């Protein structure tokens, strides 16, 4: 199995309805925070040309590119569409995800804790959950798809944050990373 690695590019699939929840995607103007660029939802279709569904994993703690990602690591997810932007919690951090243009380490809202559902080292196709590190959110910051309509009509589900039981049985908060070949 191939490990997740810092500095590599991935598409991030949602586990809803047996992995039919779509790919994490930056699309449309951010609705809640003017400082942020794009709204985030899931897209049904993926292609290499669709840069809005391609994410780079960067370490929030200075781990070098090429190092493996392990459970409980603090990461940034950097979207590759037009202006490179960071997955960010916005508007009090409860209901909407946006991609912002720079990390805000002092507010923690662009930092995500990656949690493997099994094992310590995380491999491509492993099921993970993403918890926002923001002190505002405490244990309520799990990234998930929800039932609200996305801003982009062509996309599947809105993406937000919320509280879930740590057993991770809810498919809407399950994610897996699939590497994009160089």
C-alpha positions as CSV (number, residue, x, y, z in Angstrom):
1,X,0.0,0.0,0.0
2,X,1.2,3.5,-0.8
3,X,1.5,5.9,2.1
4,X,0.1,9.4,2.1
5,X,3.1,11.7,1.7
6,X,3.6,15.4,2.4
7,X,4.0,17.5,-0.8
8,X,2.0,15.1,-3.0
9,X,-1.3,15.9,-4.8
10,X,-4.5,14.0,-4.1
11,X,-8.2,14.0,-4.8
12,X,-10.2,13.5,-1.6
13,X,-13.3,11.3,-1.8
14,X,-16.3,11.4,0.6
15,X,-17.6,8.1,1.9
16,X,-21.3,8.9,1.8
17,X,-23.5,6.2,0.2
18,X,-20.6,3.7,-0.3
19,X,-18.2,6.3,-1.6
20,X,-20.6,8.1,-3.8
21,X,-20.3,11.4,-1.8
22,X,-18.1,13.0,-4.4
23,X,-14.7,14.7,-4.5
24,X,-13.8,17.6,-2.2
25,X,-14.0,20.6,-4.6
26,X,-13.5,24.4,-4.5
27,X,-16.3,26.0,-6.5
28,X,-18.1,29.3,-6.5
29,X,-17.4,32.4,-4.4
30,X,-17.3,32.0,-0.6
31,X,-20.7,32.9,0.8
32,X,-19.8,33.6,4.4
33,X,-16.4,35.3,4.6
34,X,-15.4,38.0,2.1
35,X,-11.7,37.3,2.9
36,X,-12.0,33.8,1.6
37,X,-12.0,32.8,-2.1
38,X,-14.2,29.8,-2.8
39,X,-17.0,27.7,-1.3
40,X,-16.2,24.0,-0.8
41,X,-18.6,21.2,-1.8
42,X,-18.2,17.8,-3.4
43,X,-18.1,17.2,-7.2
44,X,-19.4,14.0,-8.8
45,X,-16.8,14.0,-11.6
46,X,-13.1,14.1,-11.5
47,X,-10.4,14.7,-14.1
48,X,-6.8,15.7,-14.0
49,X,-7.8,19.0,-15.7
50,X,-10.2,19.8,-12.9
51,X,-7.7,21.5,-10.6
52,X,-10.5,22.6,-8.2
53,X,-10.7,18.9,-7.0
54,X,-6.9,18.5,-6.5
55,X,-5.4,19.1,-3.0
56,X,-1.8,19.1,-1.8
57,X,-1.0,17.9,1.7
58,X,1.4,20.3,3.6
59,X,2.6,19.8,7.2
60,X,1.4,22.4,9.7
61,X,4.3,21.3,12.0
62,X,7.2,21.5,9.6
63,X,7.5,17.9,8.4
64,X,9.4,17.8,5.1
65,X,7.8,17.0,1.8
66,X,8.3,13.3,1.1
67,X,7.7,12.3,4.8
68,X,4.7,10.0,5.5
69,X,1.5,11.3,7.0
70,X,0.4,9.6,10.2
71,X,-2.7,9.8,12.3
72,X,-3.0,12.9,14.5
73,X,-0.7,14.9,12.2
74,X,-1.7,18.6,11.8
75,X,-2.0,19.3,8.1
76,X,-3.0,22.0,5.6
77,X,-5.0,21.0,2.6
78,X,-4.0,23.3,-0.3
79,X,-6.4,23.5,-3.3
80,X,-4.7,23.9,-6.7
81,X,-7.4,25.9,-8.5
82,X,-6.2,29.2,-9.9
83,X,-4.9,30.9,-6.7
84,X,-3.5,28.2,-4.4
85,X,-5.7,28.3,-1.3
86,X,-6.1,26.6,2.1
87,X,-9.1,24.7,3.3
88,X,-10.5,26.9,6.0
89,X,-13.4,27.1,8.5
90,X,-15.3,30.4,8.2
91,X,-18.1,32.3,9.8
92,X,-17.5,31.2,13.3
93,X,-16.4,27.8,12.0
94,X,-19.6,26.0,12.3
95,X,-21.4,25.7,9.0
96,X,-19.3,26.5,6.0
97,X,-15.9,25.5,4.6
98,X,-14.0,27.9,2.3
99,X,-10.6,27.9,0.8
100,X,-8.5,30.9,1.9
101,X,-5.4,32.3,0.3
102,X,-3.0,31.8,3.2
103,X,-2.7,29.8,6.4
104,X,-3.8,31.5,9.6
105,X,-1.9,29.4,12.2
106,X,-2.8,31.9,14.9
107,X,-6.5,31.1,14.5
108,X,-5.9,27.4,13.7
109,X,-8.8,27.5,11.2
110,X,-6.7,26.2,8.3
111,X,-5.1,23.4,10.3
112,X,-6.7,19.9,10.2
113,X,-5.9,16.9,12.3
114,X,-6.0,13.8,10.1
115,X,-7.4,10.8,12.0
116,X,-7.0,7.3,10.6
117,X,-9.8,4.8,11.3
118,X,-7.2,2.0,11.6
119,X,-3.5,2.0,12.1
120,X,-1.0,4.9,12.6
121,X,0.5,5.4,9.1
122,X,-2.1,6.5,6.6
123,X,-2.2,4.9,3.2
124,X,-4.0,5.8,0.0
125,X,-7.6,4.6,0.1
126,X,-7.6,4.3,4.0
127,X,-10.6,5.8,5.6
128,X,-9.8,9.0,7.6
129,X,-11.7,11.8,9.3
130,X,-10.5,15.4,9.3
131,X,-10.9,17.5,12.6
132,X,-10.4,21.2,12.5
133,X,-7.8,22.4,15.1
134,X,-9.6,25.6,15.8
135,X,-9.9,26.3,19.5
136,X,-13.4,27.7,18.7
137,X,-14.7,24.4,17.5
138,X,-13.3,22.0,20.2
139,X,-14.6,18.5,19.2
140,X,-17.3,19.9,16.8
141,X,-15.1,20.5,13.8
142,X,-15.3,17.3,11.8
143,X,-15.4,17.9,8.1
144,X,-18.4,16.2,6.5
145,X,-20.9,16.5,3.7
146,X,-24.4,17.6,4.6
147,X,-27.9,17.9,3.2
148,X,-27.7,21.6,2.3
149,X,-27.5,22.6,-1.4
150,X,-24.0,23.5,-2.6
151,X,-23.4,27.0,-4.0
152,X,-22.3,25.3,-7.3
153,X,-25.4,23.8,-8.9
154,X,-23.3,21.2,-10.7
155,X,-21.9,19.8,-7.4
156,X,-23.3,17.1,-5.2
157,X,-23.2,18.1,-1.5
158,X,-22.3,21.1,0.6
159,X,-19.4,20.5,2.9
160,X,-19.4,21.8,6.5
161,X,-18.1,21.0,10.0
162,X,-19.9,19.6,13.0
163,X,-19.8,17.2,16.0
164,X,-19.8,13.5,15.5
165,X,-19.2,10.5,17.7
166,X,-15.6,9.5,17.6
167,X,-16.5,6.0,16.4
168,X,-16.6,7.5,12.8
169,X,-19.5,5.2,11.6
170,X,-21.2,8.1,9.8
171,X,-20.2,7.8,6.1
172,X,-20.6,11.6,5.6
173,X,-17.4,12.3,7.7
174,X,-15.4,9.5,6.1
175,X,-12.8,10.6,3.5
176,X,-10.1,8.9,1.5
177,X,-7.1,10.3,-0.4
178,X,-6.3,9.1,-3.9
179,X,-2.9,10.2,-5.3
180,X,-2.8,12.2,-8.5
181,X,0.1,10.8,-10.7
182,X,3.0,13.3,-11.5
